[in-house]
Amino acid sequence: MRRRDAAVPAALVLLACASLVLVVAGTEGLARALVVGVFVAVAPGWAILEALGLARGWAGVAIAIALSLSLATIIPGALLYAGAWSPVAALAILAGLTVAASTARVARGRRA
């Protein structure tokens, strides 16, 4: 696997970690809003599409955003339904999903 191929998964993992750190630390302000907003809106879907080899072009970007926002709606809804509502838990699940998909992408690239 070339370094360039691992750059996107690494950036997605870094964004997931930064979002969790900012939320758990209780920081407030524009930086947190931007980092967490970009993460929730883009990263989970992009990581899944990268793992599946489908993240190409503008259509890939649109699908990644749609998938991310869908997951950002379904996961908190499931937590609420289960009686385990927590915004931090929902973000942690999204981050875990992003890290798992990014790891799968890197592993798939190394096998090829």
Contacts in CASP RR format, 6 or more apart in sequence:
PFRMAT RR
TARGET T0000
AUTHOR 0000-0000-0000
METHOD contacts of the structure
MODEL  1
MRRRDAAVPAALVLLACASLVLVVAGTEGLARALVVGVFVAVAPGWAILE
ALGLARGWAGVAIAIALSLSLATIIPGALLYAGAWSPVAALAILAGLTVA
ASTARVARGRRA
1 106 0 8 1.000
1 109 0 8 1.000
1 110 0 8 1.000
1 112 0 8 1.000
5 109 0 8 1.000
6 106 0 8 1.000
8 46 0 8 1.000
8 50 0 8 1.000
8 55 0 8 1.000
8 105 0 8 1.000
9 47 0 8 1.000
9 50 0 8 1.000
9 102 0 8 1.000
9 103 0 8 1.000
9 105 0 8 1.000
9 106 0 8 1.000
10 102 0 8 1.000
12 43 0 8 1.000
12 46 0 8 1.000
12 47 0 8 1.000
12 50 0 8 1.000
12 98 0 8 1.000
12 102 0 8 1.000
13 98 0 8 1.000
13 99 0 8 1.000
13 102 0 8 1.000
13 103 0 8 1.000
15 35 0 8 1.000
15 38 0 8 1.000
15 39 0 8 1.000
15 43 0 8 1.000
15 98 0 8 1.000
16 39 0 8 1.000
16 43 0 8 1.000
16 94 0 8 1.000
16 95 0 8 1.000
16 96 0 8 1.000
16 98 0 8 1.000
16 99 0 8 1.000
17 95 0 8 1.000
18 35 0 8 1.000
18 39 0 8 1.000
19 35 0 8 1.000
19 36 0 8 1.000
19 37 0 8 1.000
19 39 0 8 1.000
19 40 0 8 1.000
19 91 0 8 1.000
19 95 0 8 1.000
20 91 0 8 1.000
20 92 0 8 1.000
20 95 0 8 1.000
22 31 0 8 1.000
22 32 0 8 1.000
22 35 0 8 1.000
22 36 0 8 1.000
23 32 0 8 1.000
23 36 0 8 1.000
23 87 0 8 1.000
23 88 0 8 1.000
23 91 0 8 1.000
24 88 0 8 1.000
26 32 0 8 1.000
36 91 0 8 1.000
39 94 0 8 1.000
39 95 0 8 1.000
39 98 0 8 1.000
40 68 0 8 1.000
40 69 0 8 1.000
40 72 0 8 1.000
40 91 0 8 1.000
40 94 0 8 1.000
41 65 0 8 1.000
41 68 0 8 1.000
41 69 0 8 1.000
41 72 0 8 1.000
42 64 0 8 1.000
42 65 0 8 1.000
42 68 0 8 1.000
43 68 0 8 1.000
43 94 0 8 1.000
43 98 0 8 1.000
44 67 0 8 1.000
44 68 0 8 1.000
44 71 0 8 1.000
44 72 0 8 1.000
44 94 0 8 1.000
44 97 0 8 1.000
44 98 0 8 1.000
44 101 0 8 1.000
45 63 0 8 1.000
45 64 0 8 1.000
45 65 0 8 1.000
45 67 0 8 1.000
45 68 0 8 1.000
45 71 0 8 1.000
45 98 0 8 1.000
45 101 0 8 1.000
46 55 0 8 1.000
46 64 0 8 1.000
46 68 0 8 1.000
47 97 0 8 1.000
47 98 0 8 1.000
47 99 0 8 1.000
47 101 0 8 1.000
47 102 0 8 1.000
47 105 0 8 1.000
48 64 0 8 1.000
48 67 0 8 1.000
48 97 0 8 1.000
48 101 0 8 1.000
49 55 0 8 1.000
49 60 0 8 1.000
49 63 0 8 1.000
49 64 0 8 1.000
49 67 0 8 1.000
50 101 0 8 1.000
50 102 0 8 1.000
50 105 0 8 1.000
51 101 0 8 1.000
51 102 0 8 1.000
51 104 0 8 1.000
51 105 0 8 1.000
51 108 0 8 1.000
53 105 0 8 1.000
54 60 0 8 1.000
54 63 0 8 1.000
55 64 0 8 1.000
71 94 0 8 1.000
71 97 0 8 1.000
72 90 0 8 1.000
72 94 0 8 1.000
75 90 0 8 1.000
75 93 0 8 1.000
75 94 0 8 1.000
76 85 0 8 1.000
76 87 0 8 1.000
76 90 0 8 1.000
79 85 0 8 1.000
79 86 0 8 1.000
79 89 0 8 1.000
79 90 0 8 1.000
79 93 0 8 1.000
END
